[in-house]
Amino acid sequence: MSRLASACLLAGMMTAASVGTAVAAEDTDRYAWLEDVTGDKPLSWVKEQNAKSEARLAQTPAFKQMETRIREVLDSDAKIPGVQKIGDYYYNFWKDQQHERGLWRRTTLAEYRKASPQWETVLDLDALNKAEGENWVWHGADCLRPDYSRCLIALSRGGADADVTREFDLANKTWIKDGFFRPESKGGLNWVDRDTVFVYTDFGAGTMTTSGYPRVAKLWKRGTPMASATVVYEGKPEDMYIAAMHDDTPGFERNLVSRTLAFYNNELYLRGDDGTLTKIDAPNSAEKGLHKQWL
């Protein structure tokens, strides 16, 4: 037998052996059943372990001291209120001892420069929860250029990954009756224009990835059923997350589709007016973002 043939035979035997070892390890892994992250049995086991940890740790003086200190920091009025400029105002989401779920509020630049700015409340989540009998947690707002009069606000129940999206009138500080609404699911909405959004969410059986995130992104027109929205991109079940978004930078408006295959493994596409997708030529391992003409 030639040296080349011997080498090939040895390589084949080693590959087969390694595959066999991997399969055997999987078969003997007594914790493999925990891979079912939404299953009743794994979740019950996790709750049991959490209860054991809490019983052992949460009653210790060190734990209570740490908990008290963290709460003092979170409730402190000395926190610097970070802001986001939306139109003529500067917006901040604020939580303290009196506002457990928080206030979305705004002020002017002149006020913000003062030691104690005067804030105008836009949305009080604690008041909303009381009125609706809910436990909404703030997941952010996406406001539409150029006048920023409409916003898409995401709220989750108790801080879960899944959330709802509701349309909000920023000028009148009220919810839009019969406005854009995305039912509770992992996913989101993204403005294209006043009457159009991208939506990626749970559209029904087969529309979520095996990771539990959106597999389908659609273009949704106001006044039409979400289910009838136009498919923009459909990923594979084994993909991690599919999303579509609009870049509203003046002079550089464009539509994008994001395909996340796994952690640190993603693709970004430009979507043409005719619906064609052009993949941006960059490594999948790179986190990609656009700013005007720059990648």
C-alpha positions in Angstrom: 0.0 0.0 0.0 1.4 3.4 -0.9 2.1 6.1 1.7 -0.6 8.3 0.2 -3.2 5.5 0.5 -2.0 4.7 4.0 -2.4 8.3 5.0 -5.9 8.6 3.5 -6.9 5.4 5.3 -5.6 6.6 8.6 -7.3 10.0 8.2 -10.6 8.3 7.4 -10.3 6.0 10.5 -9.5 9.0 12.7 -12.5 11.0 11.3 -14.8 8.0 11.9 -13.5 7.5 15.4 -14.0 11.2 16.3 -17.5 11.2 14.9 -18.3 8.0 16.9 -16.9 9.6 20.0 -19.0 12.7 19.6 -22.2 10.7 19.0 -21.4 8.5 22.0 -20.8 11.6 24.2 -24.1 13.0 23.1 -25.9 9.8 23.9 -24.3 9.6 27.4 -24.8 13.3 28.3 -27.2 13.1 31.2 -28.0 16.9 30.9 -28.8 16.8 27.2 -32.5 17.1 28.0 -31.9 20.6 29.3 -31.3 21.7 25.7 -35.1 22.0 25.3 -35.1 25.6 26.7 -38.9 26.0 26.5 -39.8 22.5 27.7 -41.9 22.1 30.9 -39.4 19.6 32.5 -36.2 21.7 32.0 -38.0 24.9 33.1 -39.3 23.1 36.2 -35.8 21.9 37.0 -34.4 25.4 36.6 -37.0 26.8 39.0 -36.1 24.2 41.6 -32.4 25.1 41.3 -33.2 28.8 41.6 -35.2 28.2 44.7 -32.4 26.3 46.3 -29.9 29.1 45.5 -32.3 31.7 46.8 -32.9 29.8 50.0 -29.2 29.5 50.6 -28.0 32.9 49.5 -30.7 35.5 49.6 -31.0 35.4 53.4 -27.3 36.1 54.1 -26.2 39.5 55.4 -23.9 40.0 52.5 -26.7 39.4 50.0 -29.0 41.8 51.7 -26.3 44.5 52.0 -25.6 44.2 48.3 -29.3 44.3 47.4 -29.8 47.4 49.5 -26.8 49.1 47.9 -27.8 48.3 44.4 -31.4 49.6 45.0 -30.0 52.8 46.5 -27.9 53.4 43.3 -30.8 52.6 41.0 -33.2 54.9 42.9 -30.8 57.7 43.4 -31.7 61.2 42.0 -27.9 61.7 41.5 -28.0 59.5 38.3 -27.1 61.4 35.1 -30.2 61.3 32.8 -28.9 60.2 29.5 -31.0 61.7 26.6 -31.9 61.1 23.0 -32.7 64.0 20.7 -36.0 63.5 18.9 -37.1 66.6 17.0 -36.9 69.7 19.2 -36.8 67.8 22.5 -34.4 65.7 24.5 -35.9 62.4 25.7 -35.0 60.3 28.7 -36.4 57.2 30.3 -36.3 57.5 34.1 -36.8 55.0 36.9 -36.7 55.7 40.7 -38.3 54.6 43.9 -41.6 56.4 43.0 -41.6 55.2 39.4 -40.8 51.5 39.5 -41.6 50.9 35.8 -40.5 54.3 34.7 -41.3 57.6 33.0 -40.6 58.5 29.4 -40.1 62.2 29.6 -38.6 65.1 27.7 -37.1 68.5 28.1 -35.5 71.3 26.1 -31.8 71.8 25.6 -31.9 75.0 27.7 -33.6 73.1 30.6 -31.3 70.1 30.2 -28.3 72.4 30.8 -29.6 73.4 34.2 -28.6 71.7 37.4 -32.3 70.6 38.0 -34.1 70.4 34.6 -37.9 70.6 34.4 -39.2 67.5 32.7 -42.5 66.9 30.8 -43.9 63.4 31.2 -44.7 61.8 27.9 -45.7 58.3 29.1 -46.0 57.1 32.7 -45.6 53.3 32.6 -46.8 52.8 36.2 -50.0 54.8 35.4 -50.4 52.8 32.2 -50.0 49.5 34.1 -52.6 50.5 36.7 -55.1 51.6 34.0 -54.6 48.4 31.9 -54.0 45.9 34.7 -50.7 45.0 33.2 -47.0 44.8 34.1 -45.4 46.6 31.1 -41.7 47.0 31.0 -40.2 49.6 28.6 -38.5 48.1 25.5 -37.9 51.4 23.6 -39.4 53.7 21.0 -38.8 54.2 17.3 -40.0 57.7 16.1 -40.6 58.6 12.5 -38.7 61.4 10.7 -39.0 64.2 9.8 -41.6 65.5 12.2 -41.3 62.7 14.8 -45.1 62.9 15.5 -45.6 59.1 15.4 -43.6 56.5 17.4 -43.6 52.7 17.6 -43.3 51.8 21.3 -42.3 48.3 22.4 -43.5 47.0 25.8 -42.9 43.6 27.4 -44.8 41.9 30.1 -42.6 41.7 33.2 -39.4 42.2 31.1 -39.7 39.1 28.9 -37.9 38.9 25.6 -41.3 38.8 23.8 -43.0 42.1 23.5 -45.8 44.0 21.8 -45.5 47.1 19.6 -48.0 49.9 19.7 -48.3 53.2 17.7 -48.1 56.4 19.8 -48.9 60.0 18.9 -46.0 61.9 20.3 -47.6 65.3 19.7 -50.7 64.5 21.7 -49.1 61.9 24.0 -51.8 59.4 23.2 -52.1 55.9 21.7 -53.2 55.8 18.1 -56.6 54.1 17.8 -56.5 51.3 15.2 -52.8 52.2 14.6 -50.0 49.7 13.9 -50.0 47.0 16.5 -47.9 43.9 16.8 -49.1 41.2 19.1 -46.9 39.7 21.8 -43.9 37.8 20.3 -40.2 38.0 19.9 -39.6 40.4 17.0 -40.3 44.0 16.1 -41.6 46.8 13.8 -39.5 49.4 12.0 -40.8 52.5 10.2 -40.4 52.8 6.4 -42.8 55.7 6.1 -46.0 57.0 7.9 -48.1 54.2 6.4 -45.6 51.4 6.0 -43.5 49.3 8.4 -41.3 46.3 8.3 -42.6 43.6 10.6 -40.7 40.5 11.8 -42.6 38.4 14.3 -44.6 35.2 14.9 -47.0 35.0 11.9 -48.0 31.5 12.8 -46.8 27.9 12.5 -43.4 27.6 10.9 -42.5 31.3 10.9 -40.1 31.2 13.9 -36.6 29.8 13.9 -35.6 26.8 16.1 -34.0 29.5 18.4 -37.4 31.0 18.9 -36.9 34.2 16.9 -38.5 35.6 13.7 -37.8 33.6 10.6 -39.8 35.8 8.2 -39.7 39.6 7.6 -42.6 41.4 5.8 -43.5 44.8 4.5 -46.8 45.9 6.0 -49.1 48.7 4.8 -51.4 50.6 7.1 -55.0 49.4 7.1 -54.3 45.9 5.9 -54.1 42.7 8.0 -50.6 41.9 9.2 -51.0 38.4 7.9 -51.3 39.7 4.4 -48.1 41.7 4.4 -45.6 41.2 1.6 -42.8 38.8 2.4 -39.4 40.5 2.2 -37.2 37.7 3.3 -37.7 34.2 4.6 -34.8 32.5 6.5 -34.2 28.9 7.2 -35.6 27.2 10.3 -32.0 26.7 11.7 -31.2 30.4 11.3 -31.2 32.4 14.5 -32.9 35.8 13.7 -34.3 37.5 10.6 -35.1 41.2 10.6 -35.7 44.1 8.1 -35.1 47.7 8.8 -35.2 51.2 7.1 -32.2 53.6 7.2 -33.9 57.0 7.3 -30.6 59.1 7.1 -31.5 62.1 4.9 -29.9 61.6 1.5 -29.0 58.0 2.2 -32.5 56.4 2.7 -32.3 52.6 2.1 -33.9 49.3 3.2 -31.9 46.5 4.8 -32.4 42.9 5.7 -30.4 41.2 8.5 -29.9 37.5 8.6 -28.3 36.2 11.9 -27.2 32.6 11.5 -25.7 32.3 15.0 -23.8 34.5 17.5 -21.0 36.4 15.7 -22.3 35.0 12.3 -24.5 37.4 10.4 -25.3 38.7 6.9 -26.6 42.1 5.8 -28.4 42.8 2.6 -29.5 46.0 0.7 -33.0 45.7 -0.5 -33.7 47.4 -3.9 -36.9 49.2 -4.8 -37.8 46.1 -6.9 -37.3 43.8 -3.9 -34.0 42.3 -5.0 -31.4 41.7 -2.3 -27.7 42.5 -2.6 -25.5 41.0 0.0 -23.0 43.4 1.5 -19.5 42.0 0.9 -18.2 41.7 4.5 -17.2 38.8 6.6 -20.0 37.0 8.5 -17.9 37.3 11.7 -18.0 41.2 11.5 -20.7 43.3 13.1 -21.9 45.5 10.2 -23.5 48.9 10.3 -24.0 51.7 7.8 -23.4 55.5 8.3 -24.1 57.6 5.2 -21.7 56.3 2.6 -19.6 54.3 5.1 -19.8 50.7 6.1 
